[in-house]
Amino acid sequence: MGPPKNTESPAEERLQWAIRAIKSGEETNVAAASEAFDVKSRTLYQHLAGTTLPRAAAHEEQQRLTPPEEKAIVKWCFTQDDIGFPPRLDMVKDMAIHLESKRTTKPSLPLGKNWISRFLRRHPDLALKLSTRLERQRAYANDPVVLRDCFSKLGRLIRVYGLQDLQIYNMDEKGFVMGLASRAKVLCRRGRRNPRVTHDGKRELVTVIETVGGDGNAVSPFVINKGAGHYMGWYKNLTEKERMYQFSYSPKGWTDDRLALEWLRKAFLPETKERCGNLPRLLIFDGHGSHITFDFVSLCFSNNVLLLCLPPHSTHLLQPLDVGLFGPYQHIYGLAVDNYIRSGQNVMGIKKTIFIPFLTEARQATFTAHNIRQSFAATGISPLNPRRVLGKLNPKVEKRRDSFGIIKKPSGSREIRHQVLAAGNLLANITLGNSDSTVDRVKGIMSSLGHQLEEEIASKELWREMSLKLQNSDKLYNATDRRKLSEARVLDGAALMELRDARLAKDEKKQARLAT
C-alpha cells in the first residue's frame, strides 16, 4: 500500500508510487494513476515504457560510487552504529575514496563539498546527528539479555507481591559542586568565540540522597555536608520548607555505609511506612557498596522492604532519577548560582548558608508529580513496559522497496542459488523458442546478481581496510613492552630514542648469539 493519495509528496516520489500502483494492479490504467497521484500522464507513460529513467537512476553515471558500493557503505554505517561507534563524516569520505581507488586505476580526487549531503539524500535511512559521549562500560551494558533479565525480575516482584505505583521507589545519590553555575546561551560582542562568565570557582562537594516513588511522590532529601560536625552558619537560612530534610556530614562530603543506614532509618522507612502502612515496598537502586551491606539488607528485609539492584552501568537506561530528574535538578541549581553571582552578592563565595535555599528552589521545580511519573514511565518501570527501554537499543529501520526493477535482490547464498536456477530455466525456455516474456526476466536476474556481488565485494573491502587500520593502531598505541631504559627522573626525547635504539641493538645481538 502506498501513501494517501493526493498528498503533498515530492513529484519524484509520487511518480514512483504511481508506477508501483499500476504494476501491482491497484490502478487499472495510466490515466487513473496519474490523476490519483497527481503526476503528468505523459511522464508516467515514458517511465513505464522505459524511455525515461527515474531521477536517481538517471544520475548514476555521474556519481563517484556505484549503487552497490554506496549500499555497502550504508551497511557499514549501520553496523558501526549498532556497536556504539557511529562513523564520523571524514571516515565515511575516506571509505568512499578507498572503494573508488580499488575499482579504477585513475588517482582518486577529493570528494566534493556536497557529496555527503547528496549521499544522505539518496539514503534517507541514514541521518546526520551530533554525537554524545557514552562510557565504554555503559555501552557494553546495553545488552538486551541483561536488560530483559532485569525486567523479568521486576515483573516477578510486581506480580507476586501485587505492587502498586505508591509501593515502588528509586533512590540514588546526587553530588553538587557548590560554586558551579550552569552553561547558557548569552549575547556578546560579535566576533567573540568563547564568551566567559565569571563564576565562584568553589569546588566543595555536597551529596544529596534523593528518593522518588512511582505515584509521583518524593521522600525528603538526605543532605551530606563536608565537615567534622554541624555548624551554626550552615543552617542560618533554614525555613519551614526544609523542616523535613535530613542533614549529616562526612570528612569529604561523600556517603558511606553508616550514612546509608541512617538514611534508611530516618528518611526512607518512616516516610514510606506512613504512605504504605504495612504493605511491602520495593526499593530500586544501583550497585553502590553502601547499598548492599549486610546491615542495610537486613534492615530492609525486617521492615518488609524488597530490594532490586540494577545491572552495572545501566542507570542511564533503567534508573528514573538518572533518566529524567537529575539533569534538570543540576541545571536549575546552576541557574540559581549564576543569578546569585550576577546580582553582585558573591562577595564571600557560595557558602553552605545559601546552598540549602538554592537546593530547595531546584528541588521544587524538578521533583513535581508529573516529572517523577514521566521518569518512571521512560524507564519502563511504572507502568511496566520493557519496550520503552529495549526499543532504544536497536531502532528498526524502515525497509524500502527497490525502485530499480521488479526483481528482488538476493539477501544470501540460498537466494542466489535459487535465482541462478531460475535464470537457467528461463534460458532453456528461450532456447526452445519461448522468449517472449523471459528475456527481460533473465536480464533482471543477472543484473540483480551482479549488484549483489559488487555490494559484497565492496563490503569485504571496507572491513579489510578497517581491520588493517586496527592492526596498525594496535602496533602503534598498544605496546606493553616493560623493558627498563633508565632510572633517571627527567629525560628528553632525544635521550630516550638513543636509549631505545641501544636496547634494541643489544637485544638483537643477544638473540643472534642464542640462535647460533
C-alpha positions in Angstrom: 0.0 0.0 0.0 1.2 3.5 -0.8 0.9 6.8 0.9 -2.5 8.6 1.0 -3.5 9.8 -2.5 -3.3 13.4 -3.5 -0.7 14.2 -0.8 2.0 16.9 -1.0 4.8 14.3 -1.6 7.7 15.3 -3.9 6.9 14.8 -7.6 9.5 12.0 -8.0 8.2 10.0 -5.0 4.6 10.4 -6.2 5.7 9.2 -9.7 7.3 6.0 -8.2 4.2 5.3 -6.2 2.1 5.6 -9.3 4.3 3.2 -11.2 4.1 0.7 -8.3 0.3 1.1 -8.2 0.0 0.2 -11.9 2.4 -2.8 -11.7 0.6 -4.2 -8.6 -2.8 -3.8 -10.2 -4.0 -1.2 -7.6 -4.7 1.2 -10.5 -6.0 -0.2 -13.8 -4.7 2.4 -16.3 -2.3 5.3 -16.6 -5.0 8.0 -16.7 -6.5 6.9 -13.3 -3.0 6.6 -11.7 -1.8 10.0 -13.0 -5.0 11.6 -11.5 -4.8 9.7 -8.2 -1.1 10.5 -7.6 -1.1 14.0 -9.2 1.6 13.3 -11.9 1.6 14.0 -15.6 0.2 11.2 -17.7 2.9 11.6 -20.4 5.7 11.4 -17.8 4.1 8.2 -16.4 3.8 6.7 -19.9 7.5 7.4 -20.6 8.7 5.8 -17.3 6.5 2.7 -17.9 7.8 2.3 -21.4 11.4 2.6 -20.2 12.3 5.6 -22.3 12.9 7.8 -19.2 14.7 6.6 -16.1 13.9 7.7 -12.5 15.9 10.7 -11.4 18.1 8.6 -9.0 19.0 6.1 -11.8 19.5 8.8 -14.4 22.4 10.4 -12.5 24.1 7.1 -11.5 26.8 7.6 -14.2 27.8 10.9 -12.7 28.2 9.6 -9.2 31.6 8.7 -7.8 30.5 5.4 -6.4 28.2 2.7 -7.9 24.9 1.9 -6.1 26.2 -1.4 -4.7 29.3 0.4 -3.3 27.0 3.0 -1.6 24.8 0.3 -0.2 28.0 -1.3 1.3 28.9 1.9 3.0 25.3 2.2 4.3 25.6 -1.3 5.8 28.9 -0.5 7.3 27.5 2.7 8.9 24.6 0.7 10.4 27.0 -1.9 11.8 29.2 0.7 13.4 26.2 2.5 14.8 24.9 -0.7 16.4 28.1 -1.5 18.2 28.4 2.1 19.6 30.9 3.6 17.2 28.9 5.6 14.5 31.4 6.8 11.9 32.4 10.5 11.5 31.9 12.2 8.2 35.7 12.2 7.4 35.7 8.4 8.0 32.8 7.9 5.5 34.6 10.0 2.9 37.8 8.0 3.4 36.0 4.8 2.9 34.3 6.1 -0.3 37.7 7.2 -1.8 39.2 3.8 -0.8 36.4 1.9 -2.6 36.7 4.1 -5.7 40.5 3.6 -5.8 40.1 -0.2 -5.7 37.7 -0.1 -8.7 39.6 2.3 -11.0 43.2 2.8 -12.0 42.9 6.6 -12.0 44.1 8.6 -9.0 41.2 9.4 -6.7 40.4 13.1 -6.3 38.9 14.6 -3.1 35.2 14.4 -2.8 33.1 17.5 -3.4 31.8 19.6 -0.5 28.2 18.5 -1.3 28.9 14.8 -1.6 27.8 13.9 2.0 24.5 15.8 1.7 23.7 14.2 -1.6 24.7 10.8 -0.3 22.3 11.3 2.7 19.6 12.4 0.3 20.0 9.1 -1.7 19.9 7.1 1.5 17.2 8.5 3.9 17.7 5.7 6.4 20.9 7.5 7.5 20.8 10.7 9.4 23.4 13.2 10.5 23.4 13.7 14.3 25.7 15.3 16.8 27.2 12.5 18.8 27.2 12.3 22.6 29.7 10.5 24.8 28.8 7.2 26.5 31.2 5.4 28.8 32.6 2.2 27.4 31.2 0.1 30.3 27.7 1.7 29.9 27.8 0.9 26.1 28.6 -2.8 27.0 25.8 -2.8 29.5 23.3 -2.2 26.7 22.8 -5.9 26.4 19.2 -6.9 25.7 19.7 -10.2 27.5 20.8 -8.4 30.7 18.0 -5.8 30.5 15.3 -8.4 29.8 16.5 -10.3 32.8 16.2 -7.2 35.0 12.7 -6.5 33.7 11.8 -10.2 34.3 12.8 -9.9 37.9 10.9 -6.7 38.3 7.8 -8.2 36.7 8.0 -11.2 39.0 8.2 -9.0 42.1 5.2 -6.9 41.0 3.1 -10.0 40.3 4.0 -11.9 43.4 3.6 -9.0 45.9 0.9 -7.1 44.0 2.9 -3.9 44.0 1.2 -0.6 43.1 2.8 2.6 42.0 3.0 4.0 45.5 5.0 1.0 46.7 7.8 1.3 44.1 10.7 3.6 44.9 14.0 4.6 43.4 17.0 6.1 45.4 20.3 7.5 44.3 23.0 10.0 45.3 23.5 13.3 43.6 26.7 15.3 44.0 26.6 19.1 43.8 29.7 21.2 43.3 28.5 24.2 45.3 30.0 27.0 43.1 29.4 25.5 39.7 27.0 27.6 37.5 25.1 26.2 34.5 26.1 26.9 31.0 23.7 29.0 29.0 23.4 30.9 25.7 24.4 34.5 26.1 24.5 37.7 24.0 28.0 39.1 23.5 30.0 41.3 21.1 30.1 39.9 17.6 33.4 38.1 16.9 34.0 36.7 20.4 34.5 33.0 20.1 34.1 31.8 23.7 32.4 34.3 25.9 33.3 33.6 29.6 31.1 34.2 32.5 32.8 34.8 35.9 31.8 32.2 38.4 32.6 31.4 42.0 35.1 28.5 41.4 34.3 26.8 44.7 34.7 23.1 44.2 33.4 21.8 47.5 31.1 18.8 47.1 27.7 18.2 48.8 26.0 14.9 48.4 22.2 14.6 48.4 20.4 11.3 48.6 17.1 11.5 46.8 14.2 9.0 46.6 11.1 9.1 44.4 8.0 6.9 44.1 6.1 5.6 41.1 3.0 7.5 42.2 4.8 10.9 41.8 5.8 11.5 45.5 9.3 12.2 46.7 10.9 11.3 50.1 12.6 14.2 51.9 16.3 14.6 50.8 19.2 13.5 52.9 22.0 16.1 52.7 25.6 15.2 53.5 27.9 18.2 54.0 31.7 18.2 54.1 32.9 18.7 57.7 33.6 17.3 61.1 30.3 18.4 62.7 27.2 20.6 62.3 27.9 24.4 62.4 25.6 27.3 63.0 26.4 29.1 59.8 25.3 26.2 57.6 21.7 26.4 58.8 21.2 30.1 59.3 18.7 30.3 56.4 16.6 27.2 57.1 12.8 27.7 56.7 9.7 25.6 57.2 10.3 24.2 53.6 13.4 22.4 54.9 11.9 21.1 58.2 11.6 17.5 56.9 15.1 17.5 55.4 17.7 15.2 57.0 21.3 16.7 57.4 24.5 14.9 58.0 28.3 15.3 57.4 31.3 13.3 56.5 35.0 14.2 56.0 34.7 14.6 52.2 31.0 15.1 51.8 30.5 11.6 50.4 28.1 8.9 51.5 29.3 5.7 53.3 27.9 2.6 54.9 26.9 4.3 58.1 25.2 7.2 56.4 23.3 4.9 54.1 21.9 3.1 57.2 21.0 6.5 58.7 19.1 7.5 55.5 17.2 4.2 55.7 16.2 4.6 59.4 15.4 8.3 59.4 14.2 9.2 55.9 13.0 6.3 53.9 11.4 3.9 56.4 9.4 6.4 58.4 8.0 8.4 55.4 7.2 5.4 53.2 5.6 3.5 56.1 3.3 6.5 56.6 2.1 6.2 53.0 2.1 2.5 52.5 1.3 1.2 56.0 2.2 -2.5 56.3 2.3 -3.1 52.5 5.6 -4.3 51.1 7.7 -1.6 49.4 10.2 -2.1 46.5 13.4 -0.1 46.6 15.3 0.1 43.3 19.0 1.2 43.5 22.3 0.9 41.8 25.2 -1.3 43.0 26.9 1.2 45.2 28.8 -0.6 48.0 26.8 1.2 50.8 23.5 -0.2 49.5 24.4 -3.9 49.6 26.0 -4.2 53.1 24.7 -6.9 55.4 23.2 -4.4 57.9 21.5 -2.4 55.1 19.9 -5.5 53.5 18.9 -7.0 56.9 17.2 -3.7 58.0 15.2 -3.7 54.7 14.0 -7.3 55.0 13.0 -6.8 58.6 10.8 -3.8 57.6 9.1 -5.6 54.6 11.2 -3.7 52.0 12.0 -5.6 48.8 15.3 -4.8 47.0 16.1 -4.7 43.3 19.7 -3.9 42.3 20.1 -2.6 38.7 22.7 -4.2 36.4 26.1 -2.5 36.4 26.4 0.7 34.3 22.8 0.6 33.2 21.4 3.5 35.3 21.3 5.7 32.2 18.6 3.4 30.9 16.8 2.0 34.0 17.1 4.5 36.8 14.3 7.1 36.9 16.3 9.6 38.8 19.2 9.5 36.3 16.9 9.4 33.2 14.5 12.2 33.9 15.3 14.2 37.1 19.0 14.7 38.0 19.7 16.5 34.7 17.2 19.4 35.2 17.9 19.2 39.0 21.6 20.2 38.4 20.7 22.7 35.7 18.2 24.7 37.8 20.6 24.7 40.8 23.3 26.0 38.4 21.0 28.8 37.2 20.3 29.8 40.8 24.1 30.0 41.4 24.5 32.0 38.1 21.8 34.5 39.1 23.4 35.0 42.5 26.8 35.7 41.1 25.4 38.2 38.5 23.5 40.0 41.3 26.8 41.2 42.8 26.2 39.4 46.2 29.0 36.9 45.6 31.5 38.6 47.9 32.3 35.6 50.1 31.5 32.9 47.5 28.9 30.2 47.5 28.7 29.0 51.1 26.5 26.3 52.7 24.3 29.1 54.1 22.9 29.8 50.7 23.4 26.3 49.2 20.3 24.9 51.0 17.9 27.6 49.7 19.2 27.1 46.1 18.8 23.3 46.6 15.2 23.8 47.7 14.4 26.1 44.7 15.8 23.5 42.3 14.1 20.6 44.0 10.6 22.3 43.9 11.0 23.0 40.2 12.2 19.5 39.4 10.5 17.0 41.7 6.9 17.5 40.5 4.5 14.7 40.4 4.3 14.9 36.6 8.1 14.8 36.2 8.5 11.8 38.6 5.8 9.8 36.9 7.2 10.5 33.4 10.7 9.4 34.6 9.3 6.1 35.8 7.4 5.6 32.6 10.5 6.4 30.5 12.5 3.6 32.2 9.6 1.1 31.7 9.3 0.5 35.4 5.9 2.0 36.2 3.8 1.1 34.3 5.8 -2.0 33.5 6.8 -1.7 29.8 10.2 -3.1 28.8 9.8 -1.9 25.3 10.4 1.7 26.4 14.0 0.7 27.1 14.6 -2.2 24.7 13.3 -0.2 21.8 16.1 2.3 22.2 18.9 -0.2 21.7 18.5 -1.1 18.0 15.9 1.1 16.3 14.1 -0.6 13.5 14.9 0.7 10.1 12.1 1.0 7.7 12.6 -1.3 4.7 12.2 0.5 1.4 11.3 -1.3 -1.8 13.8 -1.2 -4.6 12.8 1.3 -7.3 15.3 0.0 -9.9 13.2 -3.0 -11.0 10.8 -5.7 -10.1 13.4 -8.4 -9.4 14.2 -8.7 -5.7 18.0 -8.7 -5.0 19.2 -11.8 -3.2 20.0 -11.4 0.6 22.0 -14.6 1.0 23.6 -17.6 -0.7 20.4 -19.6 -0.7 18.5 -16.9 -2.7 21.5 -16.6 -5.1 21.3 -20.3 -5.8 17.5 -20.1 -6.4 17.9 -17.2 -8.8 20.7 -18.9 -10.7 18.5 -21.9 -11.1 15.6 -19.7 -12.2 17.8 -18.0 -14.8 18.9 -21.4 -16.1 15.3 -22.5 -16.6 14.4 -19.3 -18.3 17.4 -19.6 -20.7 16.2 -23.1 -21.5 12.8 -21.7 -22.4 14.5 -19.1 -24.7 16.4 -21.9 -26.4 13.1 -23.7 -27.1 11.7 -20.5 -28.6 9.6 -19.3 -25.7 11.4 -16.0 -25.4 8.5 -13.5 -25.5 8.4 -12.8 -21.7 11.6 -14.4 -20.4 14.4 -12.3 -21.8 13.6 -9.3 -19.5 13.4 -11.6 -16.5 16.8 -13.1 -17.3 18.3 -9.7 -17.6 16.7 -8.6 -14.3 18.1 -11.7 -12.5 21.6 -11.3 -13.9 21.6 -7.5 -13.1 20.4 -8.3 -9.5 23.1 -10.9 -9.0 25.7 -8.5 -10.4 24.6 -5.8 -8.0 24.7 -8.2 -5.1 28.2 -9.5 -6.0 29.5 -5.9 -6.3 28.0 -5.0 -3.0 29.5 -8.0 -1.2 32.9 -7.2 -2.7 32.7 -3.6 -1.6 31.6 -4.7 2.0 34.6 -7.0 2.3 36.9 -4.3 1.1 35.6 -1.9 3.7 36.0 -4.4 6.5 39.5 -5.3 5.3 40.5 -1.7 5.4 39.1 -1.3 8.9 41.0 -4.4 10.0 44.3 -3.0 8.6 43.8 0.3 10.4 43.0 -1.5 13.7 46.2 -3.7 13.3 48.3 -0.6 12.6 46.9 1.3 15.6 47.4 -1.7 17.8 51.1 -1.8 16.9 51.5 2.0 17.5 49.5 2.6 20.6 49.1 -0.7 22.5 52.7 -1.6 23.1 53.2 -3.2 26.6 57.0 -3.5 26.5 58.2 -3.3 30.1 61.9 -3.3 29.4 63.6 -0.6 31.6 65.6 2.0 29.7 66.8 4.2 32.5 66.1 5.2 36.2 66.7 8.9 35.6 63.9 11.2 36.8 63.9 13.5 33.7 64.9 12.7 30.2 64.3 14.5 26.9 63.1 12.7 23.7 66.4 12.5 22.0 68.0 10.7 25.0 65.1 8.3 25.2 65.4 7.5 21.5 69.1 6.8 22.0 68.5 4.5 24.9 65.7 2.7 23.0 67.8 2.1 19.9 70.7 0.9 22.0 68.5 -1.5 23.9 67.0 -2.9 20.7 70.5 -3.4 19.2 71.7 -5.1 22.4 68.7 -7.5 22.4 69.1 -8.3 18.7 72.8 -9.3 19.4 71.6 -11.4 22.3 69.0 -13.2 20.1 71.7 -13.8 17.4 74.0 -15.4 20.0 71.3 -17.6 21.3 70.4 -18.7 17.7 73.9 -19.8 17.0 
